[in-house]
């Protein structure tokens, strides 16, 4: 799956169920793979959160 800045995504929890939605804000190739994607999570106004590709599913 190719994710890019501006994509809407669902965030998948450890149990495999979507726990939130958000928008990819930044992709940092220099971070470890589990923290590569900075996401503005809907309803979380404090800051961006970081996720790996395995935790994100693009919303069409």
CHARMM internal coordinates of N, CA and C (Angstrom, degrees):
IC EDIT
DIST 1 N 1 CA 1.4467
DIST 1 CA 1 C 1.5254
ANGL 1 N 1 CA 1 C 107.92
DIST 1 C 2 N 1.3091
ANGL 1 CA 1 C 2 N 115.81
DIHE 1 N 1 CA 1 C 2 N 134.94
DIST 2 N 2 CA 1.4532
ANGL 1 C 2 N 2 CA 119.85
DIHE 1 CA 1 C 2 N 2 CA 178.05
DIST 2 CA 2 C 1.5188
ANGL 2 N 2 CA 2 C 109.21
DIHE 1 C 2 N 2 CA 2 C -104.38
DIST 2 C 3 N 1.3191
ANGL 2 CA 2 C 3 N 115.36
DIHE 2 N 2 CA 2 C 3 N 115.21
DIST 3 N 3 CA 1.4575
ANGL 2 C 3 N 3 CA 121.10
DIHE 2 CA 2 C 3 N 3 CA 178.21
DIST 3 CA 3 C 1.5196
ANGL 3 N 3 CA 3 C 108.58
DIHE 2 C 3 N 3 CA 3 C -102.96
DIST 3 C 4 N 1.3412
ANGL 3 CA 3 C 4 N 115.47
DIHE 3 N 3 CA 3 C 4 N 145.44
DIST 4 N 4 CA 1.4561
ANGL 3 C 4 N 4 CA 119.19
DIHE 3 CA 3 C 4 N 4 CA 178.21
DIST 4 CA 4 C 1.5324
ANGL 4 N 4 CA 4 C 109.52
DIHE 3 C 4 N 4 CA 4 C -140.19
DIST 4 C 5 N 1.3092
ANGL 4 CA 4 C 5 N 115.26
DIHE 4 N 4 CA 4 C 5 N 164.10
DIST 5 N 5 CA 1.4630
ANGL 4 C 5 N 5 CA 121.81
DIHE 4 CA 4 C 5 N 5 CA 179.00
DIST 5 CA 5 C 1.5174
ANGL 5 N 5 CA 5 C 108.68
DIHE 4 C 5 N 5 CA 5 C -56.66
DIST 5 C 6 N 1.3176
ANGL 5 CA 5 C 6 N 115.72
DIHE 5 N 5 CA 5 C 6 N 133.66
DIST 6 N 6 CA 1.4634
ANGL 5 C 6 N 6 CA 122.20
DIHE 5 CA 5 C 6 N 6 CA 179.65
DIST 6 CA 6 C 1.5161
ANGL 6 N 6 CA 6 C 113.77
DIHE 5 C 6 N 6 CA 6 C 96.69
DIST 6 C 7 N 1.3345
ANGL 6 CA 6 C 7 N 118.43
DIHE 6 N 6 CA 6 C 7 N -13.28
DIST 7 N 7 CA 1.4650
ANGL 6 C 7 N 7 CA 121.03
DIHE 6 CA 6 C 7 N 7 CA 178.45
DIST 7 CA 7 C 1.5220
ANGL 7 N 7 CA 7 C 110.93
DIHE 6 C 7 N 7 CA 7 C -67.17
DIST 7 C 8 N 1.3170
ANGL 7 CA 7 C 8 N 115.95
DIHE 7 N 7 CA 7 C 8 N 138.77
DIST 8 N 8 CA 1.4700
ANGL 7 C 8 N 8 CA 121.79
DIHE 7 CA 7 C 8 N 8 CA 172.11
DIST 8 CA 8 C 1.5271
ANGL 8 N 8 CA 8 C 106.86
DIHE 7 C 8 N 8 CA 8 C -83.78
DIST 8 C 9 N 1.3288
ANGL 8 CA 8 C 9 N 116.17
DIHE 8 N 8 CA 8 C 9 N 135.92
DIST 9 N 9 CA 1.4566
ANGL 8 C 9 N 9 CA 121.12
DIHE 8 CA 8 C 9 N 9 CA -176.81
DIST 9 CA 9 C 1.5196
ANGL 9 N 9 CA 9 C 111.37
DIHE 8 C 9 N 9 CA 9 C -137.24
DIST 9 C 10 N 1.3306
ANGL 9 CA 9 C 10 N 114.80
DIHE 9 N 9 CA 9 C 10 N 155.45
DIST 10 N 10 CA 1.4598
ANGL 9 C 10 N 10 CA 121.64
DIHE 9 CA 9 C 10 N 10 CA 166.76
DIST 10 CA 10 C 1.5237
ANGL 10 N 10 CA 10 C 106.46
DIHE 9 C 10 N 10 CA 10 C -99.72
DIST 10 C 11 N 1.3271
ANGL 10 CA 10 C 11 N 115.55
DIHE 10 N 10 CA 10 C 11 N 141.97
DIST 11 N 11 CA 1.4571
ANGL 10 C 11 N 11 CA 121.72
DIHE 10 CA 10 C 11 N 11 CA 178.40
DIST 11 CA 11 C 1.5198
ANGL 11 N 11 CA 11 C 107.60
DIHE 10 C 11 N 11 CA 11 C -100.17
DIST 11 C 12 N 1.3185
ANGL 11 CA 11 C 12 N 115.51
DIHE 11 N 11 CA 11 C 12 N 125.20
DIST 12 N 12 CA 1.4603
ANGL 11 C 12 N 12 CA 122.09
DIHE 11 CA 11 C 12 N 12 CA -175.17
DIST 12 CA 12 C 1.5223
ANGL 12 N 12 CA 12 C 109.81
DIHE 11 C 12 N 12 CA 12 C -97.75
DIST 12 C 13 N 1.3278
ANGL 12 CA 12 C 13 N 116.43
DIHE 12 N 12 CA 12 C 13 N 128.59
DIST 13 N 13 CA 1.4594
ANGL 12 C 13 N 13 CA 122.04
DIHE 12 CA 12 C 13 N 13 CA 178.32
DIST 13 CA 13 C 1.5183
ANGL 13 N 13 CA 13 C 111.72
DIHE 12 C 13 N 13 CA 13 C -80.52
DIST 13 C 14 N 1.3272
ANGL 13 CA 13 C 14 N 116.67
DIHE 13 N 13 CA 13 C 14 N 178.89
DIST 14 N 14 CA 1.4626
ANGL 13 C 14 N 14 CA 122.35
DIHE 13 CA 13 C 14 N 14 CA -178.24
DIST 14 CA 14 C 1.5185
ANGL 14 N 14 CA 14 C 113.38
DIHE 13 C 14 N 14 CA 14 C -61.91
DIST 14 C 15 N 1.3259
ANGL 14 CA 14 C 15 N 116.93
DIHE 14 N 14 CA 14 C 15 N -25.95
DIST 15 N 15 CA 1.4687
ANGL 14 C 15 N 15 CA 120.60
DIHE 14 CA 14 C 15 N 15 CA -179.43
DIST 15 CA 15 C 1.5310
ANGL 15 N 15 CA 15 C 112.37
DIHE 14 C 15 N 15 CA 15 C -86.48
DIST 15 C 16 N 1.3405
ANGL 15 CA 15 C 16 N 118.00
DIHE 15 N 15 CA 15 C 16 N 2.10
DIST 16 N 16 CA 1.4555
ANGL 15 C 16 N 16 CA 121.87
DIHE 15 CA 15 C 16 N 16 CA 177.76
DIST 16 CA 16 C 1.5203
ANGL 16 N 16 CA 16 C 115.11
DIHE 15 C 16 N 16 CA 16 C 86.67
DIST 16 C 17 N 1.3238
ANGL 16 CA 16 C 17 N 116.90
DIHE 16 N 16 CA 16 C 17 N 6.82
DIST 17 N 17 CA 1.4631
ANGL 16 C 17 N 17 CA 122.06
DIHE 16 CA 16 C 17 N 17 CA -178.48
DIST 17 CA 17 C 1.5317
ANGL 17 N 17 CA 17 C 108.84
DIHE 16 C 17 N 17 CA 17 C -106.10
DIST 17 C 18 N 1.3333
ANGL 17 CA 17 C 18 N 116.34
DIHE 17 N 17 CA 17 C 18 N 141.41
DIST 18 N 18 CA 1.4576
ANGL 17 C 18 N 18 CA 120.98
DIHE 17 CA 17 C 18 N 18 CA 177.46
DIST 18 CA 18 C 1.5304
ANGL 18 N 18 CA 18 C 109.75
DIHE 17 C 18 N 18 CA 18 C -63.14
DIST 18 C 19 N 1.3361
ANGL 18 CA 18 C 19 N 116.55
DIHE 18 N 18 CA 18 C 19 N 129.75
DIST 19 N 19 CA 1.4625
ANGL 18 C 19 N 19 CA 120.99
DIHE 18 CA 18 C 19 N 19 CA -178.28
DIST 19 CA 19 C 1.5246
ANGL 19 N 19 CA 19 C 112.70
DIHE 18 C 19 N 19 CA 19 C -111.04
DIST 19 C 20 N 1.3446
ANGL 19 CA 19 C 20 N 117.33
DIHE 19 N 19 CA 19 C 20 N -17.03
DIST 20 N 20 CA 1.4648
ANGL 19 C 20 N 20 CA 120.73
DIHE 19 CA 19 C 20 N 20 CA -179.11
DIST 20 CA 20 C 1.5216
ANGL 20 N 20 CA 20 C 108.77
DIHE 19 C 20 N 20 CA 20 C -165.69
DIST 20 C 21 N 1.3323
ANGL 20 CA 20 C 21 N 114.26
DIHE 20 N 20 CA 20 C 21 N 171.26
DIST 21 N 21 CA 1.4668
ANGL 20 C 21 N 21 CA 121.75
DIHE 20 CA 20 C 21 N 21 CA 174.87
DIST 21 CA 21 C 1.5145
ANGL 21 N 21 CA 21 C 107.89
DIHE 20 C 21 N 21 CA 21 C -126.69
DIST 21 C 22 N 1.3145
ANGL 21 CA 21 C 22 N 115.65
DIHE 21 N 21 CA 21 C 22 N 157.05
DIST 22 N 22 CA 1.4496
ANGL 21 C 22 N 22 CA 119.70
DIHE 21 CA 21 C 22 N 22 CA 178.55
DIST 22 CA 22 C 1.5099
ANGL 22 N 22 CA 22 C 111.44
DIHE 21 C 22 N 22 CA 22 C -168.43
DIST 22 C 23 N 1.3369
ANGL 22 CA 22 C 23 N 115.25
DIHE 22 N 22 CA 22 C 23 N -172.96
DIST 23 N 23 CA 1.4523
ANGL 22 C 23 N 23 CA 122.99
DIHE 22 CA 22 C 23 N 23 CA -179.31
DIST 23 CA 23 C 1.5234
ANGL 23 N 23 CA 23 C 108.59
DIHE 22 C 23 N 23 CA 23 C -126.83
DIST 23 C 24 N 1.3341
ANGL 23 CA 23 C 24 N 116.50
DIHE 23 N 23 CA 23 C 24 N 133.12
DIST 24 N 24 CA 1.4632
ANGL 23 C 24 N 24 CA 120.06
DIHE 23 CA 23 C 24 N 24 CA 178.77
DIST 24 CA 24 C 1.5231
ANGL 24 N 24 CA 24 C 108.52
DIHE 23 C 24 N 24 CA 24 C -68.22
DIST 24 C 25 N 1.3207
ANGL 24 CA 24 C 25 N 115.83
DIHE 24 N 24 CA 24 C 25 N 124.79
DIST 25 N 25 CA 1.4563
ANGL 24 C 25 N 25 CA 123.81
DIHE 24 CA 24 C 25 N 25 CA -177.13
DIST 25 CA 25 C 1.5283
ANGL 25 N 25 CA 25 C 111.19
DIHE 24 C 25 N 25 CA 25 C -97.13
DIST 25 C 26 N 1.3434
ANGL 25 CA 25 C 26 N 116.20
DIHE 25 N 25 CA 25 C 26 N -37.55
DIST 26 N 26 CA 1.4534
ANGL 25 C 26 N 26 CA 121.18
DIHE 25 CA 25 C 26 N 26 CA -176.67
DIST 26 CA 26 C 1.5232
ANGL 26 N 26 CA 26 C 109.29
DIHE 25 C 26 N 26 CA 26 C -157.16
DIST 26 C 27 N 1.3308
ANGL 26 CA 26 C 27 N 115.91
DIHE 26 N 26 CA 26 C 27 N 151.07
DIST 27 N 27 CA 1.4562
ANGL 26 C 27 N 27 CA 122.19
DIHE 26 CA 26 C 27 N 27 CA 173.85
DIST 27 CA 27 C 1.5193
ANGL 27 N 27 CA 27 C 106.61
DIHE 26 C 27 N 27 CA 27 C -124.11
DIST 27 C 28 N 1.3376
ANGL 27 CA 27 C 28 N 116.49
DIHE 27 N 27 CA 27 C 28 N 121.34
DIST 28 N 28 CA 1.4583
ANGL 27 C 28 N 28 CA 121.20
DIHE 27 CA 27 C 28 N 28 CA -176.51
DIST 28 CA 28 C 1.5177
ANGL 28 N 28 CA 28 C 109.58
DIHE 27 C 28 N 28 CA 28 C -114.79
DIST 28 C 29 N 1.3186
ANGL 28 CA 28 C 29 N 116.68
DIHE 28 N 28 CA 28 C 29 N 106.29
DIST 29 N 29 CA 1.4662
ANGL 28 C 29 N 29 CA 122.74
DIHE 28 CA 28 C 29 N 29 CA -178.44
DIST 29 CA 29 C 1.5325
ANGL 29 N 29 CA 29 C 112.57
DIHE 28 C 29 N 29 CA 29 C -66.06
DIST 29 C 30 N 1.3346
ANGL 29 CA 29 C 30 N 118.46
DIHE 29 N 29 CA 29 C 30 N -16.20
DIST 30 N 30 CA 1.4566
ANGL 29 C 30 N 30 CA 121.79
DIHE 29 CA 29 C 30 N 30 CA -176.46
DIST 30 CA 30 C 1.5249
ANGL 30 N 30 CA 30 C 113.57
DIHE 29 C 30 N 30 CA 30 C -91.04
DIST 30 C 31 N 1.3167
ANGL 30 CA 30 C 31 N 118.20
DIHE 30 N 30 CA 30 C 31 N -9.70
DIST 31 N 31 CA 1.4673
ANGL 30 C 31 N 31 CA 121.66
DIHE 30 CA 30 C 31 N 31 CA 175.44
DIST 31 CA 31 C 1.5195
ANGL 31 N 31 CA 31 C 109.26
DIHE 30 C 31 N 31 CA 31 C -81.21
DIST 31 C 32 N 1.3318
ANGL 31 CA 31 C 32 N 116.06
DIHE 31 N 31 CA 31 C 32 N 160.44
DIST 32 N 32 CA 1.4647
ANGL 31 C 32 N 32 CA 118.47
DIHE 31 CA 31 C 32 N 32 CA 174.43
DIST 32 CA 32 C 1.5265
ANGL 32 N 32 CA 32 C 108.68
DIHE 31 C 32 N 32 CA 32 C -63.41
DIST 32 C 33 N 1.3039
ANGL 32 CA 32 C 33 N 116.70
DIHE 32 N 32 CA 32 C 33 N 153.80
DIST 33 N 33 CA 1.4701
ANGL 32 C 33 N 33 CA 120.99
DIHE 32 CA 32 C 33 N 33 CA -170.95
DIST 33 CA 33 C 1.5257
ANGL 33 N 33 CA 33 C 113.54
DIHE 32 C 33 N 33 CA 33 C -59.60
DIST 33 C 34 N 1.3210
ANGL 33 CA 33 C 34 N 119.03
DIHE 33 N 33 CA 33 C 34 N -27.26
DIST 34 N 34 CA 1.4682
ANGL 33 C 34 N 34 CA 121.11
DIHE 33 CA 33 C 34 N 34 CA -179.52
DIST 34 CA 34 C 1.5247
ANGL 34 N 34 CA 34 C 112.52
DIHE 33 C 34 N 34 CA 34 C -78.73
DIST 34 C 35 N 1.3354
ANGL 34 CA 34 C 35 N 117.75
DIHE 34 N 34 CA 34 C 35 N -2.54
DIST 35 N 35 CA 1.4727
ANGL 34 C 35 N 35 CA 121.97
DIHE 34 CA 34 C 35 N 35 CA -179.53
DIST 35 CA 35 C 1.5237
ANGL 35 N 35 CA 35 C 111.38
DIHE 34 C 35 N 35 CA 35 C -136.84
DIST 35 C 36 N 1.3153
ANGL 35 CA 35 C 36 N 116.99
DIHE 35 N 35 CA 35 C 36 N 29.49
DIST 36 N 36 CA 1.4586
ANGL 35 C 36 N 36 CA 122.85
DIHE 35 CA 35 C 36 N 36 CA -172.82
DIST 36 CA 36 C 1.5267
ANGL 36 N 36 CA 36 C 113.64
DIHE 35 C 36 N 36 CA 36 C -75.95
DIST 36 C 37 N 1.3456
ANGL 36 CA 36 C 37 N 117.34
DIHE 36 N 36 CA 36 C 37 N -31.24
DIST 37 N 37 CA 1.4636
ANGL 36 C 37 N 37 CA 121.81
DIHE 36 CA 36 C 37 N 37 CA -172.52
DIST 37 CA 37 C 1.5282
ANGL 37 N 37 CA 37 C 110.78
DIHE 36 C 37 N 37 CA 37 C -106.64
DIST 37 C 38 N 1.3427
ANGL 37 CA 37 C 38 N 115.88
DIHE 37 N 37 CA 37 C 38 N 121.33
DIST 38 N 38 CA 1.4612
ANGL 37 C 38 N 38 CA 121.56
DIHE 37 CA 37 C 38 N 38 CA 173.82
DIST 38 CA 38 C 1.5274
ANGL 38 N 38 CA 38 C 106.91
DIHE 37 C 38 N 38 CA 38 C -90.04
DIST 38 C 39 N 1.3333
ANGL 38 CA 38 C 39 N 116.58
DIHE 38 N 38 CA 38 C 39 N 124.74
DIST 39 N 39 CA 1.4603
ANGL 38 C 39 N 39 CA 121.87
DIHE 38 CA 38 C 39 N 39 CA -174.30
DIST 39 CA 39 C 1.5271
ANGL 39 N 39 CA 39 C 110.16
DIHE 38 C 39 N 39 CA 39 C -124.15
DIST 39 C 40 N 1.3368
ANGL 39 CA 39 C 40 N 115.61
DIHE 39 N 39 CA 39 C 40 N 130.35
DIST 40 N 40 CA 1.4677
ANGL 39 C 40 N 40 CA 121.02
DIHE 39 CA 39 C 40 N 40 CA 168.55
DIST 40 CA 40 C 1.5198
ANGL 40 N 40 CA 40 C 105.83
DIHE 39 C 40 N 40 CA 40 C -81.46
DIST 40 C 41 N 1.3182
ANGL 40 CA 40 C 41 N 116.82
DIHE 40 N 40 CA 40 C 41 N 107.20
DIST 41 N 41 CA 1.4556
ANGL 40 C 41 N 41 CA 121.89
DIHE 40 CA 40 C 41 N 41 CA -177.01
DIST 41 CA 41 C 1.5264
ANGL 41 N 41 CA 41 C 109.04
DIHE 40 C 41 N 41 CA 41 C -84.44
DIST 41 C 42 N 1.3365
ANGL 41 CA 41 C 42 N 116.62
DIHE 41 N 41 CA 41 C 42 N 130.74
DIST 42 N 42 CA 1.4647
ANGL 41 C 42 N 42 CA 121.64
DIHE 41 CA 41 C 42 N 42 CA 178.56
DIST 42 CA 42 C 1.5303
ANGL 42 N 42 CA 42 C 109.86
DIHE 41 C 42 N 42 CA 42 C -56.10
DIST 42 C 43 N 1.3237
ANGL 42 CA 42 C 43 N 116.67
DIHE 42 N 42 CA 42 C 43 N 129.18
DIST 43 N 43 CA 1.4565
ANGL 42 C 43 N 43 CA 122.00
DIHE 42 CA 42 C 43 N 43 CA 177.05
DIST 43 CA 43 C 1.5219
ANGL 43 N 43 CA 43 C 114.51
DIHE 42 C 43 N 43 CA 43 C 84.70
DIST 43 C 44 N 1.3320
ANGL 43 CA 43 C 44 N 118.46
DIHE 43 N 43 CA 43 C 44 N -4.06
DIST 44 N 44 CA 1.4635
ANGL 43 C 44 N 44 CA 122.01
DIHE 43 CA 43 C 44 N 44 CA 178.74
DIST 44 CA 44 C 1.5205
ANGL 44 N 44 CA 44 C 107.36
DIHE 43 C 44 N 44 CA 44 C -112.73
DIST 44 C 45 N 1.3092
ANGL 44 CA 44 C 45 N 117.36
DIHE 44 N 44 CA 44 C 45 N 101.11
DIST 45 N 45 CA 1.4620
ANGL 44 C 45 N 45 CA 122.18
DIHE 44 CA 44 C 45 N 45 CA -169.79
DIST 45 CA 45 C 1.5284
ANGL 45 N 45 CA 45 C 114.14
DIHE 44 C 45 N 45 CA 45 C -93.82
DIST 45 C 46 N 1.3094
ANGL 45 CA 45 C 46 N 118.34
DIHE 45 N 45 CA 45 C 46 N -6.49
DIST 46 N 46 CA 1.4597
ANGL 45 C 46 N 46 CA 120.88
DIHE 45 CA 45 C 46 N 46 CA -173.00
DIST 46 CA 46 C 1.5315
ANGL 46 N 46 CA 46 C 113.56
DIHE 45 C 46 N 46 CA 46 C -69.66
DIST 46 C 47 N 1.3222
ANGL 46 CA 46 C 47 N 117.95
DIHE 46 N 46 CA 46 C 47 N -45.30
DIST 47 N 47 CA 1.4601
ANGL 46 C 47 N 47 CA 121.88
DIHE 46 CA 46 C 47 N 47 CA -173.74
DIST 47 CA 47 C 1.5179
ANGL 47 N 47 CA 47 C 108.52
DIHE 46 C 47 N 47 CA 47 C -170.13
DIST 47 C 48 N 1.3204
ANGL 47 CA 47 C 48 N 117.33
DIHE 47 N 47 CA 47 C 48 N 178.16
DIST 48 N 48 CA 1.4586
ANGL 47 C 48 N 48 CA 120.15
DIHE 47 CA 47 C 48 N 48 CA 172.71
DIST 48 CA 48 C 1.5268
ANGL 48 N 48 CA 48 C 108.59
DIHE 47 C 48 N 48 CA 48 C -82.21
DIST 48 C 49 N 1.3251
ANGL 48 CA 48 C 49 N 116.63
DIHE 48 N 48 CA 48 C 49 N 155.58
DIST 49 N 49 CA 1.4618
ANGL 48 C 49 N 49 CA 122.06
DIHE 48 CA 48 C 49 N 49 CA 175.44
DIST 49 CA 49 C 1.5204
ANGL 49 N 49 CA 49 C 107.83
DIHE 48 C 49 N 49 CA 49 C -115.71
DIST 49 C 50 N 1.3280
ANGL 49 CA 49 C 50 N 116.20
DIHE 49 N 49 CA 49 C 50 N 152.35
DIST 50 N 50 CA 1.4584
ANGL 49 C 50 N 50 CA 121.18
DIHE 49 CA 49 C 50 N 50 CA -175.33
DIST 50 CA 50 C 1.5161
ANGL 50 N 50 CA 50 C 111.35
DIHE 49 C 50 N 50 CA 50 C -108.36
DIST 50 C 51 N 1.3427
ANGL 50 CA 50 C 51 N 115.63
DIHE 50 N 50 CA 50 C 51 N 137.18
DIST 51 N 51 CA 1.4569
ANGL 50 C 51 N 51 CA 122.49
DIHE 50 CA 50 C 51 N 51 CA -177.58
DIST 51 CA 51 C 1.5152
ANGL 51 N 51 CA 51 C 110.10
DIHE 50 C 51 N 51 CA 51 C -139.95
DIST 51 C 52 N 1.3241
ANGL 51 CA 51 C 52 N 115.09
DIHE 51 N 51 CA 51 C 52 N 160.96
DIST 52 N 52 CA 1.4544
ANGL 51 C 52 N 52 CA 121.48
DIHE 51 CA 51 C 52 N 52 CA 171.81
DIST 52 CA 52 C 1.5150
ANGL 52 N 52 CA 52 C 110.01
DIHE 51 C 52 N 52 CA 52 C -94.77
DIST 52 C 53 N 1.3234
ANGL 52 CA 52 C 53 N 116.20
DIHE 52 N 52 CA 52 C 53 N 165.83
DIST 53 N 53 CA 1.4611
ANGL 52 C 53 N 53 CA 120.90
DIHE 52 CA 52 C 53 N 53 CA -177.85
DIST 53 CA 53 C 1.5239
ANGL 53 N 53 CA 53 C 112.34
DIHE 52 C 53 N 53 CA 53 C -60.45
DIST 53 C 54 N 1.3329
ANGL 53 CA 53 C 54 N 117.47
DIHE 53 N 53 CA 53 C 54 N -32.47
DIST 54 N 54 CA 1.4630
ANGL 53 C 54 N 54 CA 120.43
DIHE 53 CA 53 C 54 N 54 CA -179.45
DIST 54 CA 54 C 1.5225
ANGL 54 N 54 CA 54 C 112.68
DIHE 53 C 54 N 54 CA 54 C -67.60
DIST 54 C 55 N 1.3102
ANGL 54 CA 54 C 55 N 117.86
DIHE 54 N 54 CA 54 C 55 N -15.34
DIST 55 N 55 CA 1.4609
ANGL 54 C 55 N 55 CA 122.51
DIHE 54 CA 54 C 55 N 55 CA -179.09
DIST 55 CA 55 C 1.5201
ANGL 55 N 55 CA 55 C 112.58
DIHE 54 C 55 N 55 CA 55 C -97.35
DIST 55 C 56 N 1.3383
ANGL 55 CA 55 C 56 N 117.94
DIHE 55 N 55 CA 55 C 56 N -0.27
DIST 56 N 56 CA 1.4579
ANGL 55 C 56 N 56 CA 121.24
DIHE 55 CA 55 C 56 N 56 CA -175.05
DIST 56 CA 56 C 1.5164
ANGL 56 N 56 CA 56 C 111.71
DIHE 55 C 56 N 56 CA 56 C -122.56
DIST 56 C 57 N 1.3265
ANGL 56 CA 56 C 57 N 115.69
DIHE 56 N 56 CA 56 C 57 N 140.34
DIST 57 N 57 CA 1.4510
ANGL 56 C 57 N 57 CA 122.58
DIHE 56 CA 56 C 57 N 57 CA 174.58
DIST 57 CA 57 C 1.5198
ANGL 57 N 57 CA 57 C 107.71
DIHE 56 C 57 N 57 CA 57 C -127.94
DIST 57 C 58 N 1.3242
ANGL 57 CA 57 C 58 N 115.69
DIHE 57 N 57 CA 57 C 58 N 123.53
DIST 58 N 58 CA 1.4663
ANGL 57 C 58 N 58 CA 120.20
DIHE 57 CA 57 C 58 N 58 CA -178.89
DIST 58 CA 58 C 1.5213
ANGL 58 N 58 CA 58 C 110.29
DIHE 57 C 58 N 58 CA 58 C -67.46
DIST 58 C 59 N 1.3321
ANGL 58 CA 58 C 59 N 115.90
DIHE 58 N 58 CA 58 C 59 N 135.78
DIST 59 N 59 CA 1.4568
ANGL 58 C 59 N 59 CA 122.60
DIHE 58 CA 58 C 59 N 59 CA 176.62
DIST 59 CA 59 C 1.5213
ANGL 59 N 59 CA 59 C 107.28
DIHE 58 C 59 N 59 CA 59 C -94.34
DIST 59 C 60 N 1.3026
ANGL 59 CA 59 C 60 N 116.95
DIHE 59 N 59 CA 59 C 60 N 126.20
DIST 60 N 60 CA 1.4722
ANGL 59 C 60 N 60 CA 120.26
DIHE 59 CA 59 C 60 N 60 CA 179.32
DIST 60 CA 60 C 1.4927
ANGL 60 N 60 CA 60 C 111.63
DIHE 59 C 60 N 60 CA 60 C -86.16
END
COOR INIT
IC SEED 1 N 1 CA 1 C
IC BUILD
